[in-house]
């Protein structure tokens, strides 16, 4: 192993790269006569129906050249105490040589490993006699440093001793400032929020459109845990107020949105080849033959399936993965439920509809199939993940959680303003299982059913975008901590670890539009913008403040996509790619290409803006409207954290 060089310069530590160690191949750590229980871990004498054998996920070295997200930039201006200024934002992992570590706990762990190795070099103590044995673990070919390096000169010995002491002092400083009531993931979440706050502040100062886009990202993807300003309602809007009062008299003792199918309550006919009746069976079959491929044309599948993409995609995945056979699900029951479910997706909703649900379901199916995750998840976990994706936006009204809260909707009152839509999607989906011939889980054991419900709830709730930064911080902390732990293997031997990977997989699929072929990505962009604009129209009619990105007269679509990729999509997919490297490299490449395309399409003038004018697959046409030049109010990005905010993190950017 090469020697680590630490040089302290003006309060920050610069780290040279360590020599790249040998790449670790993916291996499956199966246990004979043992099966994994998603609640209780590995246990003997379980049947294959309960689960498959467990495996470890080996973390790979990453490519040396890759555009890194803002998370890898220096955070030194936003550290919480002067003690923290002795270290830069990103440090190098010793086991994964050129991999930078950005989460606080993993940084401390990596630094302590460096101290340990330096101690061995200075003292020549045999590492194999210590309680921990080799410093780099059983999966590494690294040898203790003192076996491969000549005896240090007096100057080198003194220098390394001082560097080791400084490294240890930094670790002690960090441990002394840690708040004991906070988890290590909270530490990463707070750090990432500070860094995103800084990025959004700079982005907002670039132009009026940058100001609006920054406000949208802040409001949508950060759970600020602070009181929201009440919507401003016009005094003369008394008719709407009276109507709302009448509506609120309706009972809340039932799950709203559940309804019977118009034509049939049960599928009793011959099961179609692809789960849906269509005159385009051959062409549909050709497209579904690519269901394992990233970026399949889901819009064409919708056309060929008589607008039943969710039913045919989910049915095909159940067939391919033999889930009906494994869990004894009657095909007619599955189709009856899927038809009920798809009927409860709003066909007139531009984005959060059955096509989006089918896209997320198919994307998760592909992510589950990558080589790095082979034999990692049990059949029950796969069933839960596919089901969660299929139901994750059912009965979506086409407006945001914040709109429902601001308008005091029945759903917001029912779910106490917390993940309103996500809770509603779950309630509707599980209620539909109680309809005639719809219980696809009827042959699961009681424990399987309870575990599946728990996993599905956790996965669907993770699609609440306000929880994005917390999920990203948790996920990145888990990946990086295991990278520097010495083994390089993510064991996934607890429910919390396994569900965390599944949650982020579903979250990645839900935010996968920018990673798809450009022609498909642009259709999704048109659809989400139209849905935003319709919400803005409702807010304008009610006399409310129009939400960011929802004013059809004042939006730069192209710049919004660049900001969306840079601050939300790229950091998430970057972390996923770290986990399954190299299986997601093509996805990251497509993401980069799409970002560059939208970047080149941004209007040259900072004061000009336009909406794309082109016809979508469904015939919807977006208006080509010039940007409203009225002055936009200043936006203050102040994130509510459990720790103290630095002054720089609280500055108020102004539009140009």
SULMO-V84284 format. One record per backbone hydrogen bond with DSSP energy under -0.5 kcal/mol. CO is the residue of the C=O (numbers start at 0). NH is the residue of the N-H. Records with the same first field share a line. If there is no record, write none. Layout:
BEGIN
CO=NH / NH
END
This chain:
BEGIN
3=5
4=15
6=8 / 13
8=11
11=8 / 13
12=87
13=6 / 15
26=28
27=29
30=33
32=44
34=42
35=37
36=40
40=36
42=34
46=49 / 50
51=35
55=57
56=489
63=65
68=71
69=72
74=77
75=78
80=83
81=84
82=85
83=86
90=100
94=96
95=92 / 98
96=17
98=92
100=90
102=106
103=107
104=108
105=109
106=110
107=111
108=112
109=113
110=114
111=115
112=116
113=117
114=118
115=119
116=120
117=121
118=122
119=123
125=128
126=129
129=132
133=136
136=139
143=146 / 147
144=147 / 148
152=156
153=157
154=158
155=159
156=160
157=161
158=162
159=163
160=164
161=165
162=166
163=167
164=168
165=169
166=170
167=171
168=172
169=173
170=174
171=175
172=176
173=177
177=179
178=181
182=186
183=187
184=188
185=189
186=190
187=191
188=192
189=193
190=194
191=195
192=196
193=197
194=198
195=199
196=200
197=201
198=202
199=203
200=204
201=205
202=205 / 206
203=206
206=210
207=211
208=212
209=213
210=214
211=215
212=216
213=217
214=218
215=219
216=220
217=221
220=468
221=223
230=232
233=236
235=237
236=240
237=241
238=242
239=243
240=244
241=245
242=246
243=247
245=248
246=249
253=255
254=257
265=267
271=274
277=280
279=283
280=284
281=285
282=286
283=287
284=288
286=289
287=290
289=292
292=295
295=297
296=300
297=301
298=302
299=303
300=304
301=306
302=305
307=311
308=312
309=313
310=314
311=315
312=316
313=317
314=318
315=319
316=320
317=322 / 323
318=321
321=325
322=326
323=328
324=327
327=329
329=333
330=334
331=335
332=336
333=337
334=338
335=339
336=340
337=341
338=342
339=343
340=343
341=344
343=394
345=348
347=349
350=352
352=356
353=357
354=358
355=359
356=360
357=361
358=362
359=363
360=364
361=365
362=366
363=367
364=368
365=368
366=369
369=372
370=373
372=375 / 376
377=381
378=382
379=383
380=384
381=385
382=386
383=387
384=388
385=389
386=390
387=391
390=393
392=395
399=403
400=404
401=405
402=406
403=408
404=407
408=412
409=413
410=414
411=416
412=415
414=417
416=418
418=422
419=423
420=424
421=425
422=426
423=427
424=428
425=429
426=430
427=431
428=432
430=433
431=434
434=437
437=439
438=441
440=443
444=448
445=449
446=450
447=451
448=452
449=453
450=454
451=455
452=456
453=457
454=458
455=459
456=460
457=461
459=462
460=463
462=464
463=466
464=467
465=222
466=470
467=471
468=472
469=473
470=474
471=475
472=476
473=477
474=478
475=479
476=480
477=481
478=482
479=483
481=487
482=485
487=58
488=490
489=56
493=497
494=498
495=499
496=500
497=501
498=502
499=503
500=504
501=505
502=506
503=507
504=508
505=509
506=510
508=511
511=514
512=515
516=519 / 520
517=521
518=522
519=523
520=524
521=525
522=526
523=527
524=528
525=529
526=530
527=531
528=532
529=533
530=534
531=535
532=536
533=537
534=538
535=539
536=540
537=541
538=542 / 543
539=542
541=233
546=549
549=551
550=553
552=627
554=556
555=559
556=560
557=561
558=562
559=563
560=564
561=565
562=566
563=567 / 568
564=569
565=69
567=571
568=572
569=573
570=574
571=575
572=576
573=577
574=578
575=579
576=580
579=582
581=584
583=587
584=588
585=589
586=590
587=591
588=592
589=593
590=594
591=595
592=596
593=597
594=598
595=599
596=600
597=601
598=601
604=607
608=626
609=556
611=613
613=621
615=618
619=615
622=624
634=636 / 652
635=637
638=640
646=649
647=650
650=636 / 652
652=634
END
